[in-house]
Amino acid sequence: MEIHLKQYEKECLKSTMLKHEETFKEQ
């Protein structure tokens, strides 16, 4: 269960970072 949660957090972090990158590039 913990491992699954960590994997989920990683995915969330990835998408969040990607969104930030896109926003940063647009500026």
C-alpha distances in whole Angstrom, upper triangle without the diagonal:
4,5,5,6,9,10,11,12,14,16,17,18,20,21,23,24,26,27,29,30,32,33,34,36,38,39
4,5,5,6,9,10,10,12,14,15,16,18,20,21,22,24,26,27,28,30,31,32,35,36,38
4,5,5,6,9,10,11,13,14,15,17,19,20,21,23,25,26,27,29,30,31,33,35,36
4,5,5,6,9,10,11,12,14,15,17,18,20,21,23,24,26,27,29,30,32,33,35
4,5,5,6,9,10,10,12,14,15,16,18,20,21,22,24,26,27,28,30,32,33
4,5,5,6,9,10,10,12,14,15,16,18,20,21,22,24,26,26,28,30,32
4,5,5,6,9,10,11,13,14,15,17,19,20,21,23,25,26,27,29,31
4,5,5,6,9,10,11,12,14,15,17,18,20,21,23,24,26,27,29
4,5,5,6,8,10,10,12,14,15,16,18,20,21,22,24,26,27
4,5,5,6,9,10,10,12,14,15,16,18,20,21,22,24,26
4,5,5,6,8,10,11,12,14,15,17,18,20,21,23,25
4,5,5,6,9,10,11,12,14,15,17,18,20,21,23
4,6,5,6,9,10,10,12,14,15,16,18,20,21
4,5,5,6,9,10,10,12,14,15,16,19,20
4,5,5,6,9,10,11,12,14,15,17,19
4,5,5,6,9,10,11,12,14,16,17
4,5,5,6,9,10,10,12,14,16
4,5,5,6,9,10,11,12,15
4,5,5,6,9,10,11,13
4,5,5,6,9,10,11
4,5,5,6,9,10
4,5,5,6,9
4,6,5,7
4,5,5
4,5
4
